[in-house]
Amino acid sequence: MIETNHSRVTEFVFLGLSSSQELQPFLFVVFSTLYLAILLGNSLIILTVTSDSRLHTPMYFLLANLSFIDICVATFATPKMLWDFLAERKTISFAGCMFQIFCVHQFAGGEMVLLVAMAYDRYVAICKPLHYMTIMSRRVCIILVLISWGVGFIHTTSQLAFTVNLPFCGPNQVDSFFCDLPLVTKLACIDTYVVSLLIVADSGFLSLSSFLLLVVSYTVILITVRNRSSASMAKARSTLTAHITVVTLFFGPCIFIYVWPFSGYSVDKVLAVFYTIFTPILNPVIYTLRNKEMKAAMSKLKSRYLKSGQVSAVVRNFLLLEKK
Ligand SMILES: *[C@@H]1O[C@H](CO)[C@@H](O)[C@H](O)[C@H]1NC(C)=O
């Protein structure tokens, strides 16, 4: 690597979602509300699944894990973004920036694998119902969750290894609200063509292969469901619709950014909002509000906690709001 006599970049400056000064308070209110909804909605799913023994099944364990990853996805960047809406200068330290890159790929990579695990779970439940209990044992569930975190970790460290050693010597403006790879590698003082290619290969491989696995498993499930027509198949169909909606909304933006990373960067910024804010908020909505078992468990939880008065005022208001 060629040594430059420029000073090393110690911090990066975010250009943020919008350059308009008047819009900042408005965006602050909108995104604070969304972030609060993400925290409440996903915590409610975790609380419901862990407290109701009828929901102690692989599907709901995986759903609760998805909610946990959703909270992580929303939390590594959003509070900083909220803070930045009110700040004059939106800066982040070099280490903070690398940490955000680590997080986005750890959590998003983990979420992709978890979505595949959830599709596999539905595949076994619908196509091999007699063997469901033996195939999706508790041990297999835990292994699937560990694999999703493990794959996320390998994926993120392999990309970060290329990035931390890049020389950053001058430009430090990141045209987004958090550090992500295509935007940050672009700022390095050497030609990053090879590094970009490695990143595209790495992220592209993970997102495309997960996506293909999902397409294959949902296709097999849909073909199986089509040839049967009992009431349980109607339920299976509605679960599938929920899964396929989430998968499309999550993978659409990811594949767009990483498989075509040389697209316009302002488009990328909007898409980044999509997978850091909208997917985490949509998961509870899609998986929960259309699901009878979840709804029943939630109202049971509500009556139990409201009677004993154990739940904090915030959660109580949220539960009451939801009933309206
Ligand atoms: C995640 O899945 C594992 C394995 O099924 C389960 O034991 C654990 O409770 C789940 N985590 C959450 C937050 O629900």
The ligand as an SDF file (V2000), in Angstrom:
LIG
                    3D

 14 14  0  0  0  0  0  0  0  0999 V2000
  -34.4450  -17.9700   19.9350 C   0  0  0  0  0  0  0  0  0  0  0  0
  -34.5480  -19.3360   19.6150 O   0  0  0  0  0  0  0  0  0  0  0  0
  -34.0930  -20.2080   20.6280 C   0  0  0  0  0  0  0  0  0  0  0  0
  -34.1070  -21.5990   20.0880 C   0  0  0  0  0  0  0  0  0  0  0  0
  -35.3390  -22.0310   19.7080 O   0  0  0  0  0  0  0  0  0  0  0  0
  -34.9720  -20.0410   21.8640 C   0  0  0  0  0  0  0  0  0  0  0  0
  -34.5380  -20.9020   22.8890 O   0  0  0  0  0  0  0  0  0  0  0  0
  -34.8940  -18.6010   22.3150 C   0  0  0  0  0  0  0  0  0  0  0  0
  -35.7830  -18.3890   23.3810 O   0  0  0  0  0  0  0  0  0  0  0  0
  -35.2410  -17.6480   21.1800 C   0  0  0  0  0  0  0  0  0  0  0  0
  -34.9670  -16.2740   21.5690 N   0  0  0  0  0  0  0  0  0  0  0  0
  -35.9260  -15.3920   21.8150 C   0  0  0  0  0  0  0  0  0  0  0  0
  -35.5010  -13.9940   22.0950 C   0  0  0  0  0  0  0  0  0  0  0  0
  -37.0910  -15.6960   21.7840 O   0  0  0  0  0  0  0  0  0  0  0  0
  1  2  1  0
  1 10  1  0
  2  3  1  0
  3  4  1  0
  3  6  1  0
  4  5  1  0
  6  7  1  0
  6  8  1  0
  8  9  1  0
  8 10  1  0
 10 11  1  0
 11 12  1  0
 12 13  1  0
 12 14  2  0
M  END
$$$$
